[in-house]
């Protein structure tokens, strides 16, 4: 195939949209009037009236599982993060967070979540003034049946005075989102109600037949026999008598005629109950992806796996609502009040909290490899207020004999007196013990040097940069502590040696 542009495409026109659904360009919709109708065929057959889906929502099982999914979002903590560490971005984030606290963000989220059920949701933002700031006075979630989309997919409010095409809903005042459709040409979305309609219908009809069956099984039908010569009035009186025995369950027959199946022949209710359970499972699977968290079924592994499935749905719902808010009201508030700031990000913390004990055990193992966590890591991971502890003292305590000179110069040493380096008693193997003590005393000095060099290596982007950083650091890497510790260790070793000579002479 020949490349028409020879690998150089033409410069695109800004904001140009070709496959728009406006102006009758969408061939899938047929005749296009002033207002778009939902492309939900099930809804189309019922006059595009969302009251059909409101009736679905009245089903107890639907309400139960949908409530599980909705409450799983609102119980999660919500946060507002600034777009960057810039001061103005932090101010914008703090301002938006304060607005959400004042309007009751959990309540707004719960009502907007019904958009997942119906396919779309609409809310109106009501603004106020606080000094020089434009603030949020309230967010009112409106009934979606009051709104339609015009042929340009713009939101319209239907009123008695303006039913067609309705009043245009200006963007700074209205926040809406759509979900569930498989393309962007459907502004109404396609909600869970579309998939719940048939399971709900089958369940309700099954329950109706089940109740009829229970009535027949619990009490047989009353039968009255009349003579062939009975008058219509006598027949009516007989029928009234049978109905008096059991409401709406009686028949009359001429004498000599027979009718079978007067009593329910079945002895159980498994057929109807199986249908009811199956429809409940289908409803649960449509709404929360499985049935185990609404019904106690399955082993632990299956329960954990399907819990993860529900968590995925909860996170998707939270992201849908927060993202649509971030692209609209959060952006407008930021532009009005902090013109140089980037809009903050509102989100829900859906992930379950980490097991800090496991994290601490892992950190302990990493520390055993010679690493230590930074102060910021400790604060971010474990919370609370932390400060770095002071490094161990590098001074060496000498337990010398009375009158001994710590400089190692000759002096009076009492025979039998003990001398050790950083120890209060003379060890069995003085040389080995003094070596271990010297290693412990030198550890803080060496650790500081290693940490300084490690920080340079982590920050350096090239060998040349690392070389220059080391040369710059070298003058500040003092040997004073090193020299002090080593001098004291040598003095102690000298004194212990002299003590050994005195002990040996005395013993001889």
C-alpha positions in Angstrom: 0.0 0.0 0.0 1.4 3.4 -0.9 1.9 5.9 1.9 -0.2 8.9 0.8 1.6 11.3 3.1 5.1 9.7 2.7 5.5 9.3 6.5 4.5 12.9 7.2 0.8 13.3 8.1 -0.8 16.7 7.7 -1.0 19.1 10.7 -4.3 18.4 12.4 -6.9 21.1 13.0 -7.4 21.8 16.7 -10.5 20.5 18.4 -11.9 19.1 15.1 -14.4 16.3 15.5 -15.6 14.4 12.4 -17.7 11.5 13.6 -20.0 13.6 15.8 -23.5 12.4 16.5 -24.9 15.9 16.0 -26.7 17.2 13.0 -28.2 13.8 12.1 -24.8 12.2 11.2 -25.3 9.1 13.4 -26.9 6.5 11.0 -27.6 4.1 14.0 -30.2 6.4 15.4 -32.5 6.7 12.4 -34.7 9.8 12.5 -33.2 12.4 14.8 -35.5 14.8 16.6 -34.6 17.7 18.9 -33.7 15.3 21.7 -31.7 12.1 21.6 -33.4 8.9 23.0 -31.5 6.2 24.8 -30.2 3.4 22.6 -31.3 0.9 25.2 -33.7 -1.3 23.2 -35.3 -2.7 26.4 -36.1 0.8 27.5 -37.2 1.9 24.0 -39.9 -0.8 24.0 -41.3 0.7 27.2 -41.5 4.3 26.1 -38.0 5.4 27.2 -39.4 5.7 30.7 -36.8 5.2 33.4 -39.6 4.3 35.9 -39.3 0.8 34.5 -35.8 0.6 36.0 -37.0 2.3 39.2 -39.4 -0.7 39.5 -36.4 -3.0 39.1 -34.6 -1.1 42.0 -37.6 -1.9 44.3 -36.6 -5.6 44.2 -35.1 -6.4 47.6 -32.2 -8.5 46.3 -31.3 -5.7 43.8 -31.4 -3.1 46.5 -29.3 -5.3 48.9 -26.4 -6.0 46.5 -26.4 -2.5 45.1 -26.2 -1.2 48.6 -23.2 -3.4 49.3 -21.4 -1.9 46.3 -22.4 1.7 47.2 -21.5 1.5 50.9 -18.2 -0.2 50.0 -17.2 3.1 48.3 -18.5 5.6 50.9 -16.8 3.7 53.8 -13.5 4.3 52.1 -11.4 7.3 53.2 -11.3 10.1 50.6 -8.4 12.4 50.1 -7.4 15.4 48.0 -3.8 15.5 46.8 -2.1 18.6 45.3 -0.9 18.4 41.7 2.6 19.1 42.8 4.7 20.3 45.8 4.3 23.9 44.6 2.8 26.2 47.3 -0.1 27.3 45.2 -1.0 23.7 44.3 -1.1 22.8 48.0 -3.3 25.8 48.7 -5.8 24.7 45.9 -5.9 21.2 47.3 -6.6 22.4 50.8 -9.3 24.7 49.5 -11.1 21.9 47.6 -10.8 19.5 50.5 -12.5 22.1 52.8 -15.4 22.5 50.3 -16.0 18.7 50.1 -16.1 18.5 53.9 -18.7 21.3 54.1 -21.1 19.8 51.5 -20.9 16.1 52.8 -18.9 14.4 50.1 -19.9 10.9 51.2 -23.6 11.7 50.8 -23.0 13.2 47.3 -20.9 10.1 46.3 -23.6 7.7 47.4 -26.3 9.4 45.4 -24.2 9.9 42.3 -23.4 6.2 42.5 -26.9 5.4 41.3 -25.7 6.5 37.9 -24.0 3.1 37.7 -27.4 1.5 38.1 -29.3 3.8 35.6 -26.4 4.5 33.2 -26.0 8.2 34.0 -26.3 10.7 36.8 -26.8 14.5 37.0 -25.9 16.9 39.9 -26.3 20.6 40.2 -23.5 22.7 41.8 -24.7 25.7 43.9 -22.0 28.3 44.5 -21.5 31.0 47.1 -19.0 33.7 48.0 -16.5 33.8 50.9 -14.6 37.0 50.6 -12.8 36.9 47.3 -13.2 33.1 47.0 -15.9 31.2 45.0 -17.1 28.4 47.3 -19.4 25.4 47.1 -22.7 26.0 48.9 -24.1 22.5 48.0 -24.2 19.8 45.4 -27.7 18.6 44.6 -28.1 15.2 42.9 -31.1 15.5 40.6 -33.6 13.0 39.2 -32.2 11.9 35.9 -35.7 11.6 34.4 -35.8 15.4 34.4 -33.0 15.6 31.9 -32.4 14.7 28.3 -29.6 15.1 25.8 -30.1 17.1 22.6 -28.8 16.1 19.1 -25.4 17.6 20.0 -25.2 15.5 23.2 -25.7 18.6 25.4 -27.6 18.2 28.6 -31.1 19.7 28.7 -33.5 20.2 31.6 -37.1 19.5 30.8 -39.8 21.8 32.3 -43.5 22.2 31.7 -42.7 25.5 30.0 -40.0 24.1 27.9 -40.4 20.4 27.3 -38.8 20.2 23.9 -35.9 20.8 23.5 -35.6 21.8 27.2 -33.4 24.4 29.0 -29.7 24.1 28.2 -27.7 23.1 31.3 -24.6 25.3 31.4 -21.4 23.4 32.3 -20.3 25.4 35.4 -23.5 24.5 37.2 -24.1 20.9 36.2 -21.9 17.8 36.7 -22.9 14.6 35.0 -21.3 11.3 33.9 -22.4 8.3 31.9 -21.2 4.7 32.2 -21.7 1.2 30.9 -22.1 1.9 27.1 -19.6 0.4 24.7 -19.1 3.7 22.8 -19.0 7.5 23.4 -22.0 8.1 21.1 -24.4 7.2 23.9 -24.6 10.0 26.4 -27.2 8.1 28.5 -24.9 5.2 29.1 -26.1 1.7 29.8 -26.6 0.9 33.5 -26.8 -2.3 35.5 -30.6 -2.0 35.4 -30.6 -3.1 31.8 -29.1 -6.4 32.8 -31.1 -6.8 35.9 -34.5 -6.4 34.3 -35.0 -10.0 33.2 -33.8 -11.8 36.3 -36.0 -9.5 38.4 -39.0 -10.2 36.1 -38.5 -13.9 36.2 -38.1 -13.9 40.0 -41.3 -11.9 40.6 -43.3 -14.2 38.3 -41.8 -17.2 39.9 -42.7 -15.9 43.3 -46.3 -15.3 42.2 -46.7 -18.9 41.0 -44.9 -20.2 44.1 -47.4 -18.5 46.3 -50.3 -19.9 44.3 -48.8 -23.3 44.6 -48.4 -22.9 48.4 -52.0 -21.9 48.7 -53.2 -25.0 46.7 -50.9 -27.3 48.6 -51.9 -25.9 52.0 -55.7 -26.1 51.4 -57.5 -28.1 48.7 -60.0 -26.5 46.4 -63.6 -26.6 47.5 -65.9 -28.5 45.2 -69.7 -28.3 45.2 -72.0 -30.6 43.2 -75.5 -29.5 42.1 -78.5 -31.3 40.5 -79.1 -31.0 36.8 -82.4 -29.3 37.7 -80.8 -26.7 39.9 -81.8 -23.1 38.9 -79.1 -20.4 38.2 -79.9 -18.9 41.6 -79.2 -22.2 43.3 -76.0 -22.7 41.4 -74.8 -19.2 42.4 -75.6 -19.9 46.1 -73.6 -23.1 45.9 -70.6 -21.3 44.4 -70.8 -18.6 47.1 -70.7 -21.4 49.7 -67.6 -22.9 48.1 -65.9 -19.5 48.1 -66.8 -19.0 51.7 -64.8 -22.1 52.5 -61.6 -20.7 50.9 -61.3 -17.3 49.3 -61.1 -17.2 45.5 -60.6 -21.0 45.4 -63.8 -22.8 44.7 -65.7 -24.5 41.8 -69.1 -26.1 41.2 -69.9 -29.1 39.1 -73.1 -30.9 38.1 -73.7 -34.2 39.8 -72.2 -37.1 37.9 -69.4 -35.0 36.4 -65.7 -35.4 37.5 -62.7 -33.1 37.5 -59.2 -34.2 38.4 -56.2 -32.2 39.7 -58.3 -30.6 42.4 -55.4 -30.9 44.9 -51.8 -30.1 44.3 -50.1 -33.4 43.7 -46.6 -32.3 44.3 -45.1 -32.7 47.8 -42.2 -30.2 47.7 -41.2 -26.7 46.7 -37.8 -27.4 45.1 -38.7 -26.2 41.6 -39.8 -22.7 42.6 -37.1 -22.3 45.2 -34.5 -23.3 42.7 -35.7 -20.6 40.3 -35.8 -18.0 43.1 -32.2 -18.9 44.2 -31.0 -18.9 40.6 -32.4 -15.4 39.9 -30.8 -14.1 43.2 -27.4 -15.4 42.1 -27.8 -13.8 38.7 -28.6 -10.5 40.3 -25.7 -10.7 42.6 -23.3 -11.6 39.8 -24.5 -8.6 37.7 -24.0 -6.1 40.5 -21.1 -7.3 42.6 -19.5 -9.8 40.2 -20.2 -12.9 42.4 -22.6 -14.2 44.9 -20.4 -15.3 47.8 -20.3 -12.0 49.7 -24.1 -11.8 49.7 -24.6 -15.6 50.3 -22.4 -17.8 52.4 -21.1 -20.2 49.8 -17.7 -21.6 48.8 -14.4 -22.2 50.5 -11.9 -19.7 51.8 -9.9 -19.6 48.6 -13.0 -18.9 46.5 -14.2 -16.3 49.0 -10.9 -14.4 48.9 -10.8 -14.6 45.2 -14.3 -13.2 44.7 -13.7 -10.6 47.4 -10.9 -9.3 45.1 -13.4 -9.2 42.2 -15.8 -7.0 44.2 -12.9 -4.8 45.2 -12.1 -4.2 41.5 -15.7 -3.0 41.0 -15.6 -0.8 44.0 -12.4 0.9 42.8 -13.8 1.3 39.3 -16.9 3.0 40.7 -14.9 5.3 43.0 -12.6 6.3 40.1 -15.5 7.0 37.9 -17.2 9.4 40.3 -14.0 11.1 41.5 -12.6 11.4 38.0 -15.7 13.1 36.6 -15.7 15.5 39.6 -12.0 16.3 39.0 -12.6 17.1 35.4 -15.5 19.5 36.2 -16.2 21.1 39.5 -12.7 20.6 41.0 -11.2 22.2 37.9 -13.6 25.1 37.9 -13.0 25.9 41.5 -9.3 25.9 41.0 -9.4 28.1 37.9 -11.6 30.7 39.7 -9.7 30.9 43.0 -6.1 29.9 42.1 -5.6 30.8 38.5 -1.9 29.7 38.5 -2.5 26.4 40.2 -3.1 23.0 38.7 -6.3 21.2 39.7 -5.9 18.8 42.7 -6.9 15.1 42.6 -9.8 13.9 44.6 -9.8 10.1 45.1 -10.9 7.2 47.4 -8.4 5.0 49.2 -9.9 1.7 48.2 -6.9 -0.6 48.7 -7.0 -2.4 52.0 -4.4 -1.2 54.6 -1.0 -3.0 54.6 -0.1 -5.4 57.4 2.5 -3.2 59.2 3.8 -6.1 61.1 4.8 -7.9 57.9 6.4 -4.6 56.7 8.3 -4.2 59.9 9.6 -7.8 59.7 10.8 -7.2 56.1 12.4 -3.9 57.1 14.3 -5.7 59.9 15.6 -8.2 57.4 16.7 -5.4 55.0 18.4 -3.6 57.9 20.4 -6.8 58.6 22.0 -6.4 55.2 23.6 -3.2 56.2 20.9 -0.6 55.2 18.8 1.7 57.3 15.5 3.5 56.4 15.3 7.2 56.0 13.3 9.3 58.5 10.8 10.2 55.8 10.2 6.5 55.0 9.5 5.7 58.6 7.0 8.6 58.9 5.2 7.8 55.6 5.0 4.0 56.4 4.3 3.9 60.1 2.9 7.4 60.8 3.3 9.3 63.9 6.1 11.8 64.9 9.6 10.4 64.6 13.1 11.9 65.2 16.4 10.3 64.5 18.1 9.0 67.6 21.6 10.3 68.5 24.4 8.0 67.4 26.1 5.9 70.1 28.9 7.7 71.9 32.3 7.0 70.5 34.2 7.6 73.7 35.9 4.6 75.2 35.7 3.9 78.9 38.9 2.5 80.3 38.9 0.6 83.6 42.6 1.0 84.5 44.5 0.1 87.6 44.9 2.8 90.2 47.7 5.1 89.3 48.0 3.9 85.7 48.6 6.4 83.0 46.0 6.2 80.1 48.6 7.6 77.7 50.6 4.4 78.0 53.6 6.0 79.7 55.4 4.1 82.4 53.9 4.5 85.9 53.2 2.7 89.0 51.1 -0.4 88.4 49.9 -2.5 91.3 50.6 -6.2 90.7 47.4 -8.2 90.1 45.3 -5.1 89.1 43.1 -5.7 86.0 43.0 -3.4 83.0 40.7 -3.8 79.9 39.5 -1.8 76.9 35.9 -0.8 77.4 35.3 -3.6 79.8 35.0 -3.7 83.6 36.6 -7.1 84.1 39.6 -8.8 82.6 38.5 -11.3 79.9 39.8 -14.8 79.6 41.3 -13.9 76.3 42.2 -10.3 76.6 43.4 -9.8 73.1 40.2 -11.2 71.5 37.9 -9.2 73.8 39.8 -6.0 73.2 39.5 -6.6 69.4 35.8 -7.0 69.7 35.5 -3.9 71.8 37.5 -1.9 69.3 35.3 -3.0 66.4 32.1 -1.9 68.3 33.6 1.4 69.2 34.7 2.1 65.6 31.3 1.0 64.1 29.5 4.5 64.5 32.4 6.2 62.8 32.5 3.8 59.9 28.7 3.9 59.6 28.7 7.6 59.2 31.3 7.4 56.5 29.4 4.7 54.6 26.1 6.6 54.8 27.7 9.7 53.4 29.2 7.8 50.5 26.0 5.9 49.9 24.0 9.1 49.6 26.6 10.4 47.1 26.2 7.3 45.0 22.4 7.4 45.0 22.3 11.0 43.9 25.1 10.9 41.3 24.1 10.6 37.7 27.6 9.9 36.3 31.0 8.7 37.5 32.5 12.2 37.0 29.8 13.7 39.2 30.4 11.0 41.9 34.2 11.7 41.7 33.7 15.5 42.2 31.2 14.9 45.1 33.7 12.6 46.9 36.5 15.1 46.5 34.2 17.8 47.9 33.1 15.6 50.8 36.6 14.5 51.8 37.6 17.5 53.9 34.5 17.1 56.1 35.2 13.4 56.8 37.2 14.0 60.0 39.6 11.4 61.4 39.4 12.9 64.9 37.0 10.4 66.3 38.9 7.6 64.5 42.3 8.7 66.0 40.8 9.2 69.5 39.4 5.7 69.6 42.5 4.1 68.1 44.8 5.9 70.5 42.7 4.9 73.6 42.7 1.3 72.3 46.5 1.2 71.9 47.0 2.7 75.3 44.7 0.1 76.9 46.5 -2.7 75.0 49.9 -1.3 76.3 48.7 -1.3 79.8 47.2 -4.8 79.6 50.6 -6.0 78.3 52.4 -4.4 81.1 50.0 -5.9 83.6 50.6 -9.3 82.1 54.4 -8.8 82.6 53.9 -7.8 86.2 51.6 -10.8 86.9 54.1 -13.1 85.3 57.0 -11.7 87.5 54.9 -11.9 90.6 53.9 -15.4 89.9 57.6 -16.4 89.3 
